């Protein structure tokens, strides 16, 4: 029952659209890290995709890496992955090739 409360609290927290890019990446990482113990956390991923899409342009390399790792670790649903990958790929391209030296 307490785990259900935790997931419910996280779901409410994720409805706040003003999360910073690092916080979004941290939530991805936490879900991927705890999915074995709390598989209910995976139900939060559909909420994270649009949020990530919104802040990805400001993510540092480590945050992008954490999100990509979490997607792979959690075997993110194809439909959600198709929504998220173009934004992440664009950010990776920017970080690799458009960084001012």
N, C-alpha and C positions, 0 to 999 in steps of 0.2 A: 504494500500500500504506500509506503514512503517513497518507493521508486516511482510510482505513478504520480505522486505529488511533485517529485523532482522534475520529471518530464513535463508536467503541466506548468510548472514554474518557468522552466526554460522556454516552453512554447510561448508563454506570455511575454517573457523577456525578449524573445526574437521578434515580437510584433513591433518593437521599437525600431523605427526605420533609421534612427540617427546613429547606429553603431559605426564605430570607426573600423577601418580596414583591418587593423591588427586584431581587434576583438572578434571580427568575423572569422579570420583565419584561426584564431585560438579556439573558437567553437568547433570548427571543422576538425581541428587536431584532437580536441577532447572527445568528440563523438567517435572518431576513428580509434582512438586509444582505448576507449571504454566499451566498445561495441560488444565484446564478448561477455562482459559482466552485466551490461545494460542494453540489450538489443533494442529496447523501446526507443532509445535515443535516435536510432536510424529513421524513425518517423519524422524527425525534425528536419531532415535534409531537404525536403521540398520547399520549406520556408527559407532555407539558407541560400538556395540557388539565386533567386532574384536579388537578395541582399548582396550576395557576392558579385553578381553582375553589376550592381550599382557602384560598388567601391573598388573593384579590381584595378581600375585605372590608377589608383593611388597606392597599390600594394608594393611593398619592397620585395626583393627576390625571395627572402625567407618565407614571407607570408604566401606568396604564389606557390612556392614549393610545398608548403604545408597543406594548402588546399588540394593541389594535385595529388600529393601522397594520400590524403584522406579519401579522395575520390577513388583511387586505386585500391586502397585498403578495404574500403567499405563496398567495393564493387557497385558503385553508384548506378542506378537505373539508366538505361540507354537514353530515354527521353530527357531525363534531367541532365545527363552528361552532354547531350547535343545542345541543350540550352546554354550550358556553362562553358564548354570548351572553346568556342570562338572568342569569347571575352578573355579567357586565360591565355589562349594562344597569342592574341593581340598584345597582351601585356608582356608576355615572355619575349616577343619580337621587339617591343619597345625597349625592354631592359637590355637585350643583347645587342641591338643594332642602332638604337637612336639615343643612347645615353651620351650626354655631353661629357667630354673628357676634361 
